[in-house]
Amino acid sequence: MITNAAISLTRRLCSDQPDERQQLLCQYGIELWLYTIASTAGLLLLGLLFNAAIESVIIISVYYICQSNGGGFHASTHAKCFLTMVFGLLTGLFLLRLPAILIAFPFVGLISGFLLLCFPLCLHQNKSYLNIQTRSLIRRSRCITTCLLGSLAIARLWNVKLFSAGCIAVFLSSVSRVSAVYKRRVIQS
């Protein structure tokens, strides 16, 4: 469905582009754009259904920021990716409802942040063209992680609910990143 919409939009937007490779790139970008909009809307709807809109926005936003700037787990299809994100969001929302775990959130946030700093970058094979920028990407990823951790510290002083959602988001991001690093190491060995 998304692929068909991307093909249709590509035909409309890039009809004057004679280069087939450029048309395929345009189609790929449109497909990612459509998928991101659809999956984000689905995740936000899920958050609304669970009466956790703010928490869902925080979890999704932080996860997207970490994934975009340091990489992480990539599913093989859009459907698998969406189901993985649904599972992660539902797990996060479930953990937020456990009152006994509230005291663990600072430790979860710190350990997860530490893991993101230790594994700042895991590029997907489709982004191997970025290998020449590895140093600057690592710096940017660590800077963003540090800013997220600083934001968590401020949120802790301001609002425990936001702080807890942020800790869960950093936790889910670190699970994604570490699993991608582990998968790459298993494949390489």
WOFEN-V521211 format. One record per residue. N is the residue number from 1. OMEGA is omega in radians with two decimals (999 if undefined). Layout:
N & OMEGA
N & OMEGA
//
This chain:
1 & 3.12
2 & 3.13
3 & 3.12
4 & 3.09
5 & 3.12
6 & 3.11
7 & 3.14
8 & 3.12
9 & 3.12
10 & 3.12
11 & -3.13
12 & -3.03
13 & -3.03
14 & -3.09
15 & -3.14
16 & -3.11
17 & -3.10
18 & -3.08
19 & -3.10
20 & 3.13
21 & 3.11
22 & 3.10
23 & 3.11
24 & 3.08
25 & 3.10
26 & 3.12
27 & 3.12
28 & 3.13
29 & 3.12
30 & 3.12
31 & 3.10
32 & 3.13
33 & 3.13
34 & 3.13
35 & -3.13
36 & 3.12
37 & -3.10
38 & -3.10
39 & 3.11
40 & 3.10
41 & 3.10
42 & 3.13
43 & 3.12
44 & 3.08
45 & 3.08
46 & 3.09
47 & 3.09
48 & 3.14
49 & 3.13
50 & 3.11
51 & -3.12
52 & -3.07
53 & -3.10
54 & -3.14
55 & 3.13
56 & 3.11
57 & 3.14
58 & -3.12
59 & -3.11
60 & -3.09
61 & -3.13
62 & 3.13
63 & 3.12
64 & 3.13
65 & -3.13
66 & -3.13
67 & -3.11
68 & -3.03
69 & 3.12
70 & -3.13
71 & -3.12
72 & -3.11
73 & 3.05
74 & 3.07
75 & -3.05
76 & 3.11
77 & 3.08
78 & -3.12
79 & 3.13
80 & 3.11
81 & -3.13
82 & 3.13
83 & 3.09
84 & 3.12
85 & 3.08
86 & 3.12
87 & 3.14
88 & -3.14
89 & 3.13
90 & 3.08
91 & 3.12
92 & 3.14
93 & 3.07
94 & -3.14
95 & 3.12
96 & -3.11
97 & 3.11
98 & -3.08
99 & -3.09
100 & -3.08
101 & -3.09
102 & -3.13
103 & -3.12
104 & -3.05
105 & 3.10
106 & 3.13
107 & 3.10
108 & 3.14
109 & -3.13
110 & -3.14
111 & 3.14
112 & 3.08
113 & 3.10
114 & 3.11
115 & 3.10
116 & 3.09
117 & 3.12
118 & 3.12
119 & -2.99
120 & -3.04
121 & 3.01
122 & -3.10
123 & 3.03
124 & -3.10
125 & 3.10
126 & 3.13
127 & -3.12
128 & 3.09
129 & 3.12
130 & -3.11
131 & -3.13
132 & 3.14
133 & -3.03
134 & -3.10
135 & -3.11
136 & 3.10
137 & 3.09
138 & 3.11
139 & -3.13
140 & 3.13
141 & 3.13
142 & 3.10
143 & 3.13
144 & 3.11
145 & 3.12
146 & 3.09
147 & 3.09
148 & 3.12
149 & 3.06
150 & 3.10
151 & 3.08
152 & 3.13
153 & 3.11
154 & 3.13
155 & 3.14
156 & 3.13
157 & -2.99
158 & -3.02
159 & -3.09
160 & -3.14
161 & 3.11
162 & 3.11
163 & -3.13
164 & 3.11
165 & 3.10
166 & 3.10
167 & 3.10
168 & -3.14
169 & 3.12
170 & 3.09
171 & -3.14
172 & 3.10
173 & 3.14
174 & 3.08
175 & 3.11
176 & -3.10
177 & -3.10
178 & 3.12
179 & 3.09
180 & 3.11
181 & 3.14
182 & -3.14
183 & 3.13
184 & -3.12
185 & 3.11
186 & 3.14
187 & -3.10
188 & -3.10
189 & 999
//
